[in-house]
Amino acid sequence: MARRSPTRRTAQTRNTSHTQLWQAAASFAARKHHHQTRKDGRTPYFSHPVRVCMTVAHVFGVDDPVALCAALLHDTIEDTTTDYEDIEERFGPDVAACVAALTKNMALPESIREKEYDSRLAAAGWRAKLVKLADTYDNYCDVVVYPKDQVAQKRRETRDRCLRAIALTRTGESNEALHRAAEIVRRLIA
């Protein structure tokens, strides 16, 4: 019998359960964000993807493995040396597509970048929009770490981002979990 040459294992063969998939995503994101901090300069950046994932699971009540992995990985392409192929190879095409939809093109000028980003998210599936809602939810809640004289301004800015994320839920693919999450964010910023 001829021996088969080794082939690259896919995310499905490496990760036999959903639990292993999100655990691998958490470890990967922690390594990639290792030396980064939040805007307060003290909080490890990895706390943000974890809080986004916890928001998806515990605030929005969604246990979809692709959404949970994308929540943990949502800033890896944008803020680290990770690329789409890294995510696709380790976590599969669904997670990679979701993370790519959540990644801003930092090569574009900001005015163009934000419009392009919103257009891409509008065309993305419900999971990417759900993670975006969780991302804005966490950023809105995290405003308290700013100096007191900046909190009101940062609250307005993050509220505007929440409103943009809510508006995106009205485009393309939709489901009940996405609408429920949009309502939770809407109530948060009211």
Disulfide bonds with the S-S distance in Angstrom:
none
